[in-house]
Amino acid sequence: MPLPIGITPWRYDASAPARLLTEQAERAEALGFDSFWLPESHFTGPSANPSPLLWLAAVAARTERIKVATTSFLLPVRNALQVAEEVAVLDRISEGRLVLGVGRGFRRALFEAFEVPASEKRDRFEAALEVMRDAWAGKPVTENRADGAILSPLPLQDPHPPIWVAAFGPKALALVGRLRLPYLASPMEPLAKLVQNYTAHREAVDEAGGVLDPSVPVMRTVFAHPEATVRARVGEGLERQLSRIARGGPGAVRDAAPTGLDDWALVGEPAPVADQVASVRETLGMTHLIARTSMPGASETEELQALEHLAECAAG
């Protein structure tokens, strides 16, 4: 069975016009990719994306088939009821093509700016999910059940769009498992660590009484290109990128950082990369691959060439 492959943008700039993203999504759809994913980030300069749902509304309006998705929509810093409304509207705009990847966030500046105690992020995350699910189920959103305060519109997907949870660390994995939701792994962790993580997640799901959604989504950095000089240039850029992330991230990120490129990225000629994707699929039981496609050191032409080769994997 062909593997559903989603991709992230290969070009992004917070100050760029919407067509920079919508044209990429249209290209991804034409190539046959399953989904188009945007992260959320705040206060990070040109890479900041504080409102991924707004960007995805523009993408949904310009596409017909490809799913629109968030890699980690940060619930602890938002009003849960407002999120439920906005997600329902976007699900309607996209005609039921939304996948909601959610997370808690980890940057201290984020929580300070939004005046949210970082120590409360897990409790706020879980409480927000409960509010959102109840609202999408058509339950009254006020304590006075007689006042008719029911969410409208409801999501097009019943009972709501798929929810996948980005998680990092044992506490987060235990929470996702207890909620019986699919776990979306960090793309920076080595494969051996992911094996441990998905095992821990499945055990937590079993303890909670079974799984409601069998999806096993996996994020990986993927670059398939036939030219050795291009691959070498991209590999060097990715190594530098990993080094910066490891130095600047919190302790948990530094501790989990891979030791080499092969530990966390699939970079190579098209056929070997296809074999690596198949191996990851078998090892983790992967049902969906979300590929990071922005490559340091690669021109846009080279990135597009790599996407075309990756699309061949999606076609089976």
Phi and psi in degrees as GROMACS dihedral restraints (atoms count N, CA, C in turn):
[ dihedral_restraints ]
;  ai    aj    ak    al  type     phi  dphi    fc
    3     4     5     6     1   -58.5    20    10
    4     5     6     7     1   144.9    20    10
    6     7     8     9     1   -88.8    20    10
    7     8     9    10     1   125.0    20    10
    9    10    11    12     1   -65.6    20    10
   10    11    12    13     1   123.7    20    10
   12    13    14    15     1  -119.5    20    10
   13    14    15    16     1   124.6    20    10
   15    16    17    18     1  -106.3    20    10
   16    17    18    19     1   160.0    20    10
   18    19    20    21     1  -134.2    20    10
   19    20    21    22     1   156.3    20    10
   21    22    23    24     1   -95.6    20    10
   22    23    24    25     1   164.6    20    10
   24    25    26    27     1   -62.4    20    10
   25    26    27    28     1   145.6    20    10
   27    28    29    30     1   -93.8    20    10
   28    29    30    31     1    -9.3    20    10
   30    31    32    33     1  -139.1    20    10
   31    32    33    34     1   132.0    20    10
   33    34    35    36     1  -150.5    20    10
   34    35    36    37     1   139.3    20    10
   36    37    38    39     1  -150.0    20    10
   37    38    39    40     1   124.1    20    10
   39    40    41    42     1   -58.2    20    10
   40    41    42    43     1   -29.1    20    10
   42    43    44    45     1   -97.0    20    10
   43    44    45    46     1     2.7    20    10
   45    46    47    48     1   -78.6    20    10
   46    47    48    49     1   157.6    20    10
   48    49    50    51     1   -66.2    20    10
   49    50    51    52     1   159.3    20    10
   51    52    53    54     1   -58.8    20    10
   52    53    54    55     1   -29.6    20    10
   54    55    56    57     1   -63.3    20    10
   55    56    57    58     1   -21.0    20    10
   57    58    59    60     1   -59.1    20    10
   58    59    60    61     1   -38.3    20    10
   60    61    62    63     1   -86.2    20    10
   61    62    63    64     1   -42.6    20    10
   63    64    65    66     1   -65.0    20    10
   64    65    66    67     1   -36.0    20    10
   66    67    68    69     1   -67.7    20    10
   67    68    69    70     1   -34.8    20    10
   69    70    71    72     1   -66.6    20    10
   70    71    72    73     1   -41.2    20    10
   72    73    74    75     1   -64.5    20    10
   73    74    75    76     1   -39.4    20    10
   75    76    77    78     1   -63.3    20    10
   76    77    78    79     1   -40.1    20    10
   78    79    80    81     1   -65.4    20    10
   79    80    81    82     1   -42.8    20    10
   81    82    83    84     1   -61.3    20    10
   82    83    84    85     1   -40.7    20    10
   84    85    86    87     1   -64.7    20    10
   85    86    87    88     1   -42.6    20    10
   87    88    89    90     1   -63.3    20    10
   88    89    90    91     1   -31.6    20    10
   90    91    92    93     1   -79.3    20    10
   91    92    93    94     1   -10.1    20    10
   93    94    95    96     1    95.6    20    10
   94    95    96    97     1    12.7    20    10
   96    97    98    99     1   -69.7    20    10
   97    98    99   100     1   153.4    20    10
   99   100   101   102     1   -79.9    20    10
  100   101   102   103     1   -33.3    20    10
  102   103   104   105     1  -156.5    20    10
  103   104   105   106     1   160.1    20    10
  105   106   107   108     1  -127.8    20    10
  106   107   108   109     1   120.8    20    10
  108   109   110   111     1  -115.5    20    10
  109   110   111   112     1   138.3    20    10
  111   112   113   114     1  -124.7    20    10
  112   113   114   115     1   138.0    20    10
  114   115   116   117     1   -84.8    20    10
  115   116   117   118     1   175.7    20    10
  117   118   119   120     1  -118.6    20    10
  118   119   120   121     1   135.0    20    10
  120   121   122   123     1  -153.3    20    10
  121   122   123   124     1   148.7    20    10
  123   124   125   126     1  -127.1    20    10
  124   125   126   127     1   143.0    20    10
  126   127   128   129     1    61.3    20    10
  127   128   129   130     1    35.3    20    10
  129   130   131   132     1  -117.6    20    10
  130   131   132   133     1    25.9    20    10
  132   133   134   135     1    68.6    20    10
  133   134   135   136     1  -137.7    20    10
  135   136   137   138     1   -60.4    20    10
  136   137   138   139     1   -21.5    20    10
  138   139   140   141     1   -90.6    20    10
  139   140   141   142     1    -1.0    20    10
  141   142   143   144     1   -65.8    20    10
  142   143   144   145     1   140.0    20    10
  144   145   146   147     1  -141.8    20    10
  145   146   147   148     1    79.0    20    10
  147   148   149   150     1   -75.9    20    10
  148   149   150   151     1   -15.1    20    10
  150   151   152   153     1  -135.3    20    10
  151   152   153   154     1    69.1    20    10
  153   154   155   156     1   -62.5    20    10
  154   155   156   157     1   -29.3    20    10
  156   157   158   159     1   -64.9    20    10
  157   158   159   160     1   -34.9    20    10
  159   160   161   162     1   -66.3    20    10
  160   161   162   163     1   -44.8    20    10
  162   163   164   165     1   -60.8    20    10
  163   164   165   166     1   -41.5    20    10
  165   166   167   168     1   -69.5    20    10
  166   167   168   169     1   -26.6    20    10
  168   169   170   171     1   -63.2    20    10
  169   170   171   172     1   -40.9    20    10
  171   172   173   174     1   -65.6    20    10
  172   173   174   175     1   -40.9    20    10
  174   175   176   177     1   -62.9    20    10
  175   176   177   178     1   -44.7    20    10
  177   178   179   180     1   -61.4    20    10
  178   179   180   181     1   -35.1    20    10
  180   181   182   183     1   -70.7    20    10
  181   182   183   184     1   -20.1    20    10
  183   184   185   186     1  -105.4    20    10
  184   185   186   187     1     1.1    20    10
  186   187   188   189     1  -128.2    20    10
  187   188   189   190     1   170.0    20    10
  189   190   191   192     1  -125.0    20    10
  190   191   192   193     1   -33.4    20    10
  192   193   194   195     1  -116.7    20    10
  193   194   195   196     1   -41.2    20    10
  195   196   197   198     1   -64.4    20    10
  196   197   198   199     1   138.6    20    10
  198   199   200   201     1   -72.6    20    10
  199   200   201   202     1   150.3    20    10
  201   202   203   204     1  -111.6    20    10
  202   203   204   205     1   139.3    20    10
  204   205   206   207     1  -153.4    20    10
  205   206   207   208     1   154.0    20    10
  207   208   209   210     1  -109.3    20    10
  208   209   210   211     1   140.7    20    10
  210   211   212   213     1   -81.7    20    10
  211   212   213   214     1   -30.4    20    10
  213   214   215   216     1  -164.1    20    10
  214   215   216   217     1    84.0    20    10
  216   217   218   219     1   -80.2    20    10
  217   218   219   220     1   121.6    20    10
  219   220   221   222     1   -86.3    20    10
  220   221   222   223     1   100.8    20    10
  222   223   224   225     1   -72.9    20    10
  223   224   225   226     1   -36.2    20    10
  225   226   227   228     1   -62.0    20    10
  226   227   228   229     1   -20.9    20    10
  228   229   230   231     1  -101.4    20    10
  229   230   231   232     1    14.4    20    10
  231   232   233   234     1  -128.2    20    10
  232   233   234   235     1   160.0    20    10
  234   235   236   237     1   -77.2    20    10
  235   236   237   238     1   120.4    20    10
  237   238   239   240     1   -63.0    20    10
  238   239   240   241     1   -39.0    20    10
  240   241   242   243     1   -67.8    20    10
  241   242   243   244     1   -39.5    20    10
  243   244   245   246     1   -65.2    20    10
  244   245   246   247     1   -38.7    20    10
  246   247   248   249     1   -60.0    20    10
  247   248   249   250     1   -44.6    20    10
  249   250   251   252     1   -58.4    20    10
  250   251   252   253     1   -41.4    20    10
  252   253   254   255     1   -65.9    20    10
  253   254   255   256     1   -47.4    20    10
  255   256   257   258     1   -65.6    20    10
  256   257   258   259     1   -38.8    20    10
  258   259   260   261     1   -65.3    20    10
  259   260   261   262     1   -41.4    20    10
  261   262   263   264     1   -62.2    20    10
  262   263   264   265     1   -41.7    20    10
  264   265   266   267     1   -65.0    20    10
  265   266   267   268     1   -44.8    20    10
  267   268   269   270     1   -64.7    20    10
  268   269   270   271     1   -35.8    20    10
  270   271   272   273     1   -63.3    20    10
  271   272   273   274     1   -34.9    20    10
  273   274   275   276     1   -70.7    20    10
  274   275   276   277     1   -45.3    20    10
  276   277   278   279     1   -58.2    20    10
  277   278   279   280     1   -42.1    20    10
  279   280   281   282     1   -84.1    20    10
  280   281   282   283     1     0.3    20    10
  282   283   284   285     1    57.5    20    10
  283   284   285   286     1    44.9    20    10
  285   286   287   288     1    81.1    20    10
  286   287   288   289     1    27.9    20    10
  288   289   290   291     1  -106.1    20    10
  289   290   291   292     1    12.3    20    10
  291   292   293   294     1   -89.3    20    10
  292   293   294   295     1   136.0    20    10
  294   295   296   297     1  -119.2    20    10
  295   296   297   298     1   125.7    20    10
  297   298   299   300     1  -102.3    20    10
  298   299   300   301     1   102.8    20    10
  300   301   302   303     1   -88.9    20    10
  301   302   303   304     1   126.7    20    10
  303   304   305   306     1  -123.1    20    10
  304   305   306   307     1   160.1    20    10
  306   307   308   309     1  -158.5    20    10
  307   308   309   310     1  -175.6    20    10
  309   310   311   312     1  -108.8    20    10
  310   311   312   313     1   -26.8    20    10
  312   313   314   315     1    85.9    20    10
  313   314   315   316     1   159.9    20    10
  315   316   317   318     1  -142.6    20    10
  316   317   318   319     1   -11.6    20    10
  318   319   320   321     1   -77.3    20    10
  319   320   321   322     1   129.7    20    10
  321   322   323   324     1   -59.0    20    10
  322   323   324   325     1   -39.8    20    10
  324   325   326   327     1   -60.8    20    10
  325   326   327   328     1   -33.8    20    10
  327   328   329   330     1   -61.0    20    10
  328   329   330   331     1   -50.1    20    10
  330   331   332   333     1   -71.0    20    10
  331   332   333   334     1   -36.2    20    10
  333   334   335   336     1   -63.9    20    10
  334   335   336   337     1   -43.6    20    10
  336   337   338   339     1   -64.5    20    10
  337   338   339   340     1   -37.5    20    10
  339   340   341   342     1   -94.0    20    10
  340   341   342   343     1     6.6    20    10
  342   343   344   345     1    55.1    20    10
  343   344   345   346     1    45.3    20    10
  345   346   347   348     1  -116.5    20    10
  346   347   348   349     1   121.3    20    10
  348   349   350   351     1   -60.9    20    10
  349   350   351   352     1   125.2    20    10
  351   352   353   354     1   -58.4    20    10
  352   353   354   355     1   -29.7    20    10
  354   355   356   357     1   -66.9    20    10
  355   356   357   358     1   -15.8    20    10
  357   358   359   360     1   -99.1    20    10
  358   359   360   361     1     2.4    20    10
  360   361   362   363     1   -62.1    20    10
  361   362   363   364     1   -38.4    20    10
  363   364   365   366     1   -69.8    20    10
  364   365   366   367     1   -42.9    20    10
  366   367   368   369     1   -64.3    20    10
  367   368   369   370     1   -41.5    20    10
  369   370   371   372     1   -65.8    20    10
  370   371   372   373     1   -38.5    20    10
  372   373   374   375     1   -61.3    20    10
  373   374   375   376     1   -49.2    20    10
  375   376   377   378     1   -66.1    20    10
  376   377   378   379     1   -41.0    20    10
  378   379   380   381     1   -64.1    20    10
  379   380   381   382     1   -38.9    20    10
  381   382   383   384     1   -63.5    20    10
  382   383   384   385     1   -43.2    20    10
  384   385   386   387     1   -60.3    20    10
  385   386   387   388     1   -40.1    20    10
  387   388   389   390     1   -63.7    20    10
  388   389   390   391     1   -44.8    20    10
  390   391   392   393     1   -61.0    20    10
  391   392   393   394     1   -45.4    20    10
  393   394   395   396     1   -63.5    20    10
  394   395   396   397     1   -45.9    20    10
  396   397   398   399     1   -65.2    20    10
  397   398   399   400     1   -40.0    20    10
  399   400   401   402     1   -63.4    20    10
  400   401   402   403     1   -42.1    20    10
  402   403   404   405     1   -64.1    20    10
  403   404   405   406     1   -42.9    20    10
  405   406   407   408     1   -67.3    20    10
  406   407   408   409     1   -24.7    20    10
  408   409   410   411     1   -79.1    20    10
  409   410   411   412     1    -2.2    20    10
  411   412   413   414     1    84.5    20    10
  412   413   414   415     1    15.3    20    10
  414   415   416   417     1   -78.2    20    10
  415   416   417   418     1   150.3    20    10
  417   418   419   420     1   -57.0    20    10
  418   419   420   421     1   141.6    20    10
  420   421   422   423     1   -99.4    20    10
  421   422   423   424     1     5.8    20    10
  423   424   425   426     1  -124.1    20    10
  424   425   426   427     1   161.8    20    10
  426   427   428   429     1   -67.0    20    10
  427   428   429   430     1   -31.2    20    10
  429   430   431   432     1   -80.7    20    10
  430   431   432   433     1    96.9    20    10
  432   433   434   435     1   -69.2    20    10
  433   434   435   436     1    -9.5    20    10
  435   436   437   438     1   -90.7    20    10
  436   437   438   439     1    -5.6    20    10
  438   439   440   441     1   -88.5    20    10
  439   440   441   442     1     0.4    20    10
  441   442   443   444     1    72.1    20    10
  442   443   444   445     1    21.8    20    10
  444   445   446   447     1   -81.9    20    10
  445   446   447   448     1    88.2    20    10
  447   448   449   450     1  -116.8    20    10
  448   449   450   451     1   137.0    20    10
  450   451   452   453     1   -58.6    20    10
  451   452   453   454     1   135.8    20    10
  453   454   455   456     1  -152.2    20    10
  454   455   456   457     1   132.4    20    10
  456   457   458   459     1   -77.8    20    10
  457   458   459   460     1   159.3    20    10
  459   460   461   462     1   -84.1    20    10
  460   461   462   463     1   160.5    20    10
  462   463   464   465     1   -58.1    20    10
  463   464   465   466     1   153.0    20    10
  465   466   467   468     1   -71.2    20    10
  466   467   468   469     1   -39.6    20    10
  468   469   470   471     1   -74.6    20    10
  469   470   471   472     1   140.8    20    10
  471   472   473   474     1  -109.1    20    10
  472   473   474   475     1   123.3    20    10
  474   475   476   477     1   -86.5    20    10
  475   476   477   478     1   -12.6    20    10
  477   478   479   480     1  -171.1    20    10
  478   479   480   481     1   169.3    20    10
  480   481   482   483     1   -59.7    20    10
  481   482   483   484     1   153.6    20    10
  483   484   485   486     1   -54.8    20    10
  484   485   486   487     1   138.7    20    10
  486   487   488   489     1  -115.1    20    10
  487   488   489   490     1   119.4    20    10
  489   490   491   492     1  -116.6    20    10
  490   491   492   493     1   141.4    20    10
  492   493   494   495     1  -114.5    20    10
  493   494   495   496     1   118.7    20    10
  495   496   497   498     1   -73.2    20    10
  496   497   498   499     1   130.1    20    10
  498   499   500   501     1  -141.3    20    10
  499   500   501   502     1   148.8    20    10
  501   502   503   504     1  -145.9    20    10
  502   503   504   505     1   117.3    20    10
  504   505   506   507     1   101.8    20    10
  505   506   507   508     1   158.4    20    10
  507   508   509   510     1   -63.1    20    10
  508   509   510   511     1   -37.6    20    10
  510   511   512   513     1   -64.8    20    10
  511   512   513   514     1   -42.4    20    10
  513   514   515   516     1   -65.4    20    10
  514   515   516   517     1   -41.1    20    10
  516   517   518   519     1   -63.0    20    10
  517   518   519   520     1   -40.7    20    10
  519   520   521   522     1   -63.4    20    10
  520   521   522   523     1   -39.4    20    10
  522   523   524   525     1   -64.9    20    10
  523   524   525   526     1   -46.1    20    10
  525   526   527   528     1   -62.0    20    10
  526   527   528   529     1   -41.7    20    10
  528   529   530   531     1   -63.8    20    10
  529   530   531   532     1   -42.5    20    10
  531   532   533   534     1   -63.0    20    10
  532   533   534   535     1   -32.2    20    10
  534   535   536   537     1   -79.7    20    10
  535   536   537   538     1    -6.9    20    10
  537   538   539   540     1    57.1    20    10
  538   539   540   541     1    45.6    20    10
  540   541   542   543     1  -117.8    20    10
  541   542   543   544     1   153.3    20    10
  543   544   545   546     1   -63.3    20    10
  544   545   546   547     1   144.7    20    10
  546   547   548   549     1  -100.9    20    10
  547   548   549   550     1   128.0    20    10
  549   550   551   552     1  -107.8    20    10
  550   551   552   553     1   112.1    20    10
  552   553   554   555     1   -77.1    20    10
  553   554   555   556     1   155.4    20    10
  555   556   557   558     1   -64.5    20    10
  556   557   558   559     1   136.0    20    10
  558   559   560   561     1   -73.0    20    10
  559   560   561   562     1    -7.5    20    10
  561   562   563   564     1   -91.6    20    10
  562   563   564   565     1   -11.5    20    10
  564   565   566   567     1   -83.7    20    10
  565   566   567   568     1   143.2    20    10
  567   568   569   570     1   -68.6    20    10
  568   569   570   571     1   158.8    20    10
  570   571   572   573     1   -59.4    20    10
  571   572   573   574     1   -40.6    20    10
  573   574   575   576     1   -60.3    20    10
  574   575   576   577     1   -37.8    20    10
  576   577   578   579     1   -68.8    20    10
  577   578   579   580     1   -36.9    20    10
  579   580   581   582     1   -64.6    20    10
  580   581   582   583     1   -36.1    20    10
  582   583   584   585     1   -58.5    20    10
  583   584   585   586     1   -45.4    20    10
  585   586   587   588     1   -63.4    20    10
  586   587   588   589     1   -43.1    20    10
  588   589   590   591     1   -63.9    20    10
  589   590   591   592     1   -46.5    20    10
  591   592   593   594     1   -68.7    20    10
  592   593   594   595     1   -30.9    20    10
  594   595   596   597     1   -65.5    20    10
  595   596   597   598     1   -45.7    20    10
  597   598   599   600     1   -61.9    20    10
  598   599   600   601     1   -39.1    20    10
  600   601   602   603     1   -64.2    20    10
  601   602   603   604     1   -46.0    20    10
  603   604   605   606     1   -62.3    20    10
  604   605   606   607     1   -38.7    20    10
  606   607   608   609     1   -64.5    20    10
  607   608   609   610     1   -40.3    20    10
  609   610   611   612     1   -66.8    20    10
  610   611   612   613     1   -37.2    20    10
  612   613   614   615     1   -63.8    20    10
  613   614   615   616     1   -45.2    20    10
  615   616   617   618     1   -60.4    20    10
  616   617   618   619     1   -42.1    20    10
  618   619   620   621     1   -63.8    20    10
  619   620   621   622     1   -29.8    20    10
  621   622   623   624     1   -83.5    20    10
  622   623   624   625     1    -6.2    20    10
  624   625   626   627     1   108.5    20    10
  625   626   627   628     1    23.8    20    10
  627   628   629   630     1   107.1    20    10
  628   629   630   631     1   167.8    20    10
  630   631   632   633     1  -104.8    20    10
  631   632   633   634     1   141.2    20    10
  633   634   635   636     1   -94.3    20    10
  634   635   636   637     1   -24.2    20    10
  636   637   638   639     1  -134.6    20    10
  637   638   639   640     1   118.5    20    10
  639   640   641   642     1   -82.5    20    10
  640   641   642   643     1     6.9    20    10
  642   643   644   645     1   -64.2    20    10
  643   644   645   646     1   138.4    20    10
  645   646   647   648     1  -125.6    20    10
  646   647   648   649     1    83.8    20    10
  648   649   650   651     1   -83.8    20    10
  649   650   651   652     1   140.6    20    10
  651   652   653   654     1  -133.3    20    10
  652   653   654   655     1   129.7    20    10
  654   655   656   657     1   -96.7    20    10
  655   656   657   658     1   132.6    20    10
  657   658   659   660     1  -142.3    20    10
  658   659   660   661     1   152.4    20    10
  660   661   662   663     1   -85.7    20    10
  661   662   663   664     1   124.1    20    10
  663   664   665   666     1  -131.6    20    10
  664   665   666   667     1   130.6    20    10
  666   667   668   669     1  -145.4    20    10
  667   668   669   670     1   108.6    20    10
  669   670   671   672     1  -111.8    20    10
  670   671   672   673     1   114.5    20    10
  672   673   674   675     1  -146.4    20    10
  673   674   675   676     1   139.9    20    10
  675   676   677   678     1   -76.8    20    10
  676   677   678   679     1   -15.9    20    10
  678   679   680   681     1   -95.6    20    10
  679   680   681   682     1   124.8    20    10
  681   682   683   684     1   -63.8    20    10
  682   683   684   685     1   -38.5    20    10
  684   685   686   687     1   -65.3    20    10
  685   686   687   688     1   -36.9    20    10
  687   688   689   690     1   -67.5    20    10
  688   689   690   691     1   -45.0    20    10
  690   691   692   693     1   -61.8    20    10
  691   692   693   694     1   -40.4    20    10
  693   694   695   696     1   -64.5    20    10
  694   695   696   697     1   -42.0    20    10
  696   697   698   699     1   -64.2    20    10
  697   698   699   700     1   -43.7    20    10
  699   700   701   702     1   -66.2    20    10
  700   701   702   703     1   -41.9    20    10
  702   703   704   705     1   -59.4    20    10
  703   704   705   706     1   -42.2    20    10
  705   706   707   708     1   -64.4    20    10
  706   707   708   709     1   -40.0    20    10
  708   709   710   711     1   -64.9    20    10
  709   710   711   712     1   -39.6    20    10
  711   712   713   714     1   -67.6    20    10
  712   713   714   715     1   -37.3    20    10
  714   715   716   717     1   -61.9    20    10
  715   716   717   718     1   -43.7    20    10
  717   718   719   720     1   -64.9    20    10
  718   719   720   721     1   -39.6    20    10
  720   721   722   723     1   -61.8    20    10
  721   722   723   724     1   -45.6    20    10
  723   724   725   726     1   -61.7    20    10
  724   725   726   727     1   -41.0    20    10
  726   727   728   729     1   -61.8    20    10
  727   728   729   730     1   -42.2    20    10
  729   730   731   732     1   -65.1    20    10
  730   731   732   733     1   -43.8    20    10
  732   733   734   735     1   -63.3    20    10
  733   734   735   736     1   -43.1    20    10
  735   736   737   738     1   -64.2    20    10
  736   737   738   739     1   -39.9    20    10
  738   739   740   741     1   -70.9    20    10
  739   740   741   742     1   -37.7    20    10
  741   742   743   744     1   -93.7    20    10
  742   743   744   745     1    -9.2    20    10
  744   745   746   747     1   -85.4    20    10
  745   746   747   748     1   171.6    20    10
  747   748   749   750     1   -67.6    20    10
  748   749   750   751     1   171.8    20    10
  750   751   752   753     1   -56.0    20    10
  751   752   753   754     1   -40.4    20    10
  753   754   755   756     1   -63.3    20    10
  754   755   756   757     1   -37.2    20    10
  756   757   758   759     1   -68.8    20    10
  757   758   759   760     1   -43.5    20    10
  759   760   761   762     1   -62.9    20    10
  760   761   762   763     1   -41.0    20    10
  762   763   764   765     1   -65.8    20    10
  763   764   765   766     1   -32.4    20    10
  765   766   767   768     1   -92.2    20    10
  766   767   768   769     1    -0.7    20    10
  768   769   770   771     1   -61.0    20    10
  769   770   771   772     1   136.4    20    10
  771   772   773   774     1   -65.2    20    10
  772   773   774   775     1   162.0    20    10
  774   775   776   777     1   -93.9    20    10
  775   776   777   778     1   -16.3    20    10
  777   778   779   780     1  -157.7    20    10
  778   779   780   781     1   166.9    20    10
  780   781   782   783     1   -58.2    20    10
  781   782   783   784     1   -42.3    20    10
  783   784   785   786     1   -65.2    20    10
  784   785   786   787     1   -17.3    20    10
  786   787   788   789     1   -71.8    20    10
  787   788   789   790     1   -24.2    20    10
  789   790   791   792     1  -138.4    20    10
  790   791   792   793     1   -10.7    20    10
  792   793   794   795     1  -126.9    20    10
  793   794   795   796     1   146.9    20    10
  795   796   797   798     1  -105.0    20    10
  796   797   798   799     1    95.8    20    10
  798   799   800   801     1  -124.2    20    10
  799   800   801   802     1   125.4    20    10
  801   802   803   804     1   172.7    20    10
  802   803   804   805     1  -169.2    20    10
  804   805   806   807     1   -67.5    20    10
  805   806   807   808     1   156.9    20    10
  807   808   809   810     1   -54.3    20    10
  808   809   810   811     1   -47.1    20    10
  810   811   812   813     1   -65.4    20    10
  811   812   813   814     1   -47.2    20    10
  813   814   815   816     1   -61.9    20    10
  814   815   816   817     1   -36.1    20    10
  816   817   818   819     1   -65.1    20    10
  817   818   819   820     1   -39.9    20    10
  819   820   821   822     1   -60.5    20    10
  820   821   822   823     1   -39.5    20    10
  822   823   824   825     1   -65.8    20    10
  823   824   825   826     1   -39.4    20    10
  825   826   827   828     1   -64.7    20    10
  826   827   828   829     1   -40.8    20    10
  828   829   830   831     1   -60.6    20    10
  829   830   831   832     1   -44.5    20    10
  831   832   833   834     1   -61.7    20    10
  832   833   834   835     1   -37.9    20    10
  834   835   836   837     1   -66.7    20    10
  835   836   837   838     1   -43.6    20    10
  837   838   839   840     1   -62.1    20    10
  838   839   840   841     1   -39.6    20    10
  840   841   842   843     1   -59.8    20    10
  841   842   843   844     1   -44.9    20    10
  843   844   845   846     1   -70.4    20    10
  844   845   846   847     1   -41.4    20    10
  846   847   848   849     1   -66.3    20    10
  847   848   849   850     1   -42.7    20    10
  849   850   851   852     1  -101.6    20    10
  850   851   852   853     1    -6.6    20    10
  852   853   854   855     1    70.1    20    10
  853   854   855   856     1    29.9    20    10
  855   856   857   858     1   -60.7    20    10
  856   857   858   859     1   129.7    20    10
  858   859   860   861     1  -104.4    20    10
  859   860   861   862     1   -21.5    20    10
  861   862   863   864     1  -143.3    20    10
  862   863   864   865     1   134.4    20    10
  864   865   866   867     1  -107.2    20    10
  865   866   867   868     1   128.0    20    10
  867   868   869   870     1  -110.5    20    10
  868   869   870   871     1   112.8    20    10
  870   871   872   873     1   -98.5    20    10
  871   872   873   874     1   125.6    20    10
  873   874   875   876     1   -76.0    20    10
  874   875   876   877     1   125.8    20    10
  876   877   878   879     1  -120.0    20    10
  877   878   879   880     1    -3.0    20    10
  879   880   881   882     1   -82.5    20    10
  880   881   882   883     1   116.6    20    10
  882   883   884   885     1  -116.0    20    10
  883   884   885   886     1   117.7    20    10
  885   886   887   888     1   -62.8    20    10
  886   887   888   889     1   132.4    20    10
  888   889   890   891     1    93.2    20    10
  889   890   891   892     1    -7.4    20    10
  891   892   893   894     1  -104.3    20    10
  892   893   894   895     1   142.6    20    10
  894   895   896   897     1   -76.5    20    10
  895   896   897   898     1   164.9    20    10
  897   898   899   900     1   -62.4    20    10
  898   899   900   901     1   -37.1    20    10
  900   901   902   903     1   -60.8    20    10
  901   902   903   904     1   -43.4    20    10
  903   904   905   906     1   -67.0    20    10
  904   905   906   907     1   -37.9    20    10
  906   907   908   909     1   -64.2    20    10
  907   908   909   910     1   -40.6    20    10
  909   910   911   912     1   -66.9    20    10
  910   911   912   913     1   -38.0    20    10
  912   913   914   915     1   -61.2    20    10
  913   914   915   916     1   -42.5    20    10
  915   916   917   918     1   -64.5    20    10
  916   917   918   919     1   -38.3    20    10
  918   919   920   921     1   -62.7    20    10
  919   920   921   922     1   -39.6    20    10
  921   922   923   924     1   -62.6    20    10
  922   923   924   925     1   -38.5    20    10
  924   925   926   927     1   -70.2    20    10
  925   926   927   928     1   -37.6    20    10
  927   928   929   930     1   -65.1    20    10
  928   929   930   931     1   -35.9    20    10
  930   931   932   933     1   -61.5    20    10
  931   932   933   934     1   -29.7    20    10
  933   934   935   936     1   -65.1    20    10
  934   935   936   937     1   -33.0    20    10
  936   937   938   939     1   -65.5    20    10
  937   938   939   940     1   -40.6    20    10
  939   940   941   942     1   -64.3    20    10
  940   941   942   943     1   -31.1    20    10
  942   943   944   945     1   -79.4    20    10
  943   944   945   946     1    -7.9    20    10
